[in-house]
Amino acid sequence: MAAEKKSPLGSTTASGSDLDPDQIAAVDASYDQAAGTVTDFEKQKTIEGEAKFRRLGWKRLTVILVVEAIGLGTFSLPAAFKTLGVVAGTFCCVSLGFLAIYTGWIVGKVSVVYPSINHYGDIGGLLMGRWGEEIFGFLYVLQLILMTSSFMLTGTIAFNVLSDNGTCGLVFSVVSAILLFLLAVMPSFTEAAILGYIDCASVVSAIGITIIASGTKSAEAPGGLSGVDWSAWPDPDATFKDGMIAICNMLFAYCFAMFLSPFMAEMHTPSDFMKSVWTLGIIEMVVYTVTGVLIYVFVGSSVQSPSLLSLTPLLSKIAFGIALPIIFISGAIGNTVTARYVHLRMYKDSITRFINTPKGWITWLAVLGAITVVAWVIGEGIPIFNDLLALSSALFISGFILYFPAIMWFKLLCKGSVFARENILHALLCAFTFAFGLLVLIGGTYASVKDIQKHFAEGSNRTPFSCDA
C-alpha cells in the first residue's frame, strides 16, 4: 500500500459536513508533497473524516459536559454532606466548583494555545516529552476505565432495585456492560450530544423525584421534618478517612476538565470553550449544593450512596428507572472518550483513525469492546459505589483537575516571571491547587483503600463476581 501521511487539518474548522475548497486544496497539496502516492479514495476519506470530527459548537459542548459531569457524582453528594455537615459541605462544594472552573480554564487555554492537542496525553507530551505523553495517556485511560466501571456498577444496582433482586447480579452486570458498549458505538461527540438532551431530561427528573420523594417521606414520618437527625456541623464520629472520602466524592462530581481536550478537538471554534465551562460550572454548583443539602436534610444520617437507595422501595424503583439514561448515556460517552484516545494512538497517521472505512469500524469496535471488558472486570472486582468513586478521584482525578493543570500554567501558559504583577495571583492559585491535589492523592488513596478493606472485612458489600444483590 502507498505510504500514508497525516492530514494538516488537525487545527482547521468545519461547520458542516463538507470542507471548503481551500481546505480540500490543503489536503491535496499535503498528499501531493508526500513520498509515494495516495489514492483518491484515501483523500476523500480524509476530507470526510476531518469534516465529521469538526462540528461541535459551544452549546453542544455544554450539553455533553453536563451529561458527563452531572450524573453519578450527584447521587453520592448527600452522603458527603452527612460527613461534612451542611455548613462545611456547602463551603467545600462551592469552593471546589470555582476551583474546577479555574483549572478547566487552564486545560482549555492550553488546548487553544496548542491546537494540535487531541487528548490529555498530548498535554503530557508538551510537559515532559515522549515519556510524559505515555504516562499521562496511561493514567488517563485508567481513570476513564474506572469511571466506566462506576457507571457499570450503578447500572447493576439499578437493575437489582427495579427487579427486586429477581435475577443474578452478575447477569445485570453483564447487561450493563453490553448497554455501555452499544451506546458508545458512534464515535463522534457531536452525535453523542444528541443523546445528551435525553440524558439532561433524565438528570432533572431523577434529581427532582429524589428530592420531592425524600421530603414527602420525612414530612409524613413521626415528628415530621423536625424529627430528621441532620446537622449543620461535621459528624462528630467522622474520621480523617471519612472526610477524605467525602471530599473525593465531591471532586469526582467536578471532573469535567479532564474531558475538555478531546471534546475541544472536535469544536469548530475552540476559543468559545469558556462559555461552556462557566455555564457548566454554575449549573453544577447549584445542582450539587441544592441536591446534597436537601436530600441530607430530608433523610438525615441514614442517607445512602447513591442517594436513590434512601427512598421507599417503590419510589426508589421509579427514580432508578428514570435515572437509567443518566447511567448508560453518561457512561457510554466516557467509554467513547477512552476508545477514541486508544484508537487515535493506534492509527494516528492513518485514515483508519477517522472510523469511516471497514477497517476503521472493525478496529474501533474491537478497541471499544476490549475497554468495556476491562471496565466490567474492575467494576465487579470493587463492587462498592462510594469507594470506587473515591479511589478513582484520589488516584487520577486529583491529577487531571488539580496538580496537572497547576503545572500546565507554570510551564505552558505563564509568560515572564511568576512574580510579575499579571502572574502573581495565578501563581498563588496554582501553588495552592498543586498542594491540594497532592493532599487528595495521598490522603484520598489511603482513605479509600482503608474503607475498601473495612467493607470486605465486614462483608457489607456485594461479593465480587457473584450473584449477590
Steps between C-alpha positions, in 0.01 A plus 500: 500500500614852433649698784254695711552846637305679771272775376601855593145588598528411868435863593261605224128560542194373325147593589324246281550165336733636227824692502536813293711501180806647671501222758460232232788657310711485816438127527590449133817704535606305806465167325655625177812594697518165680734220403297247301147524368176508695180393328204729439303273734741572785487872427121496504483304825741746660288796389182333627668407829633851562152642439325240717717572802481882483130571558475565874390846616510641853130434567527132416829491690310627804237228456756223470694633800180514706428142397846382601529710816156507663430132546640254748671767707168669577362197680810453717489856637228465769721241674791747476285769665416250774873472580588869466176658622296759313732798565834338418338293225362810327832683536695207353249445220504863383876542548578188300262626231692825452830312515374263228402797281848646545685179415255448212610838367864390519443171317283666236743788453783255440290331231438838333865608515616159375233401241672171414375356833243223457497355850657527845793282399611766252523749789725255681720500191527880512597488867739205508567383146435145379499352850253763616264414216515130586459550876216751469330283241526187714360677808227657287384164369503347849286783638250481216472124541437546874223746416342251261526239777311726739220550245490125446472442875219756524318330214521170687360665815218658297396172338512323837268764649262495203471120506492456881823303461312256283800397291864422562691826551772376266245484218402863559868592506551343156185671367634835625830438323323416173288817517806715568667342197204543263434864594869584447518360145455839327847660521416869446427715807271717287278197446529401867377847599162418343451228763607762752164675481331179616758468773444858619126440529576183695735687737243768580221246548701257716636775725156662529330172590768414756474838673119513499459136603751522784340823622151352490618186680658708777196726539274198548730331752444537879624844602500623140798684357602619847556137597769440237848463654700724267774736616649827381837386633730208421413156633676478841580134434651568158869420457762643266424205273130589486575865427739418216248264340237777516739749335601245236136432413440874456811520285369218282190710431718786369731298272390665171842657431644163404251476211567844354795407277330221300173694479672823392685307228160469327396866545475720193579803722713377795544851641133490609573233761470731804134565418445130560724484807327791677154372412581149620682616813212717621244228423710246689545714810127571523389142428757336726447732795120494483487124445755420769348726764132423440529122478724489809265730695197294395655157562750566777780274616344196332564641151661245269727523197375517231227705666225337290529203737374723783145510360215257561522185284236623254642851465851359479388291203343802332809714557740231377280440196513868407873509577585220254582747217737683738677178583538362150526812281750674729693177544502434126643844422785431742550165329513679163766741629718209612463306177558812287825569682629143459384474138656834407831395656494173304420661162632853542638530145243286320156569356386214726487758782194662339291183548338534158643190327439127566838471674423813700169361628638153574794635700276755674256232618787276610661777707167603651416140586835436668471815712145409604613154613782646710258749660258216577772299675598798718136584580438142611826488695421815706118494534485791750353815344635767739848353526534442126424869438734609780786278383457627144506862620800456728723313259426677174249786511718676759761526226283572198307787660741621770877459494544434125319825402712686756815370332352590158462863599858527629656325197269576207300817571705721732683772310781678681573481871246331730544801728390744230186696583289322239623156612515507879133414563514208255825383660346497849184325381698237311734441795197442725336278238816292465532450877131418538525250217786318673298492825209338318734256325667378821221544754220394269675185382575400860140563605351313205719193544427490875127527439505227235688273743242578770204416275653171387587406860145575616343327202277806451548517124396283209740210445707549181401290198197352673120500482475706820269802480 
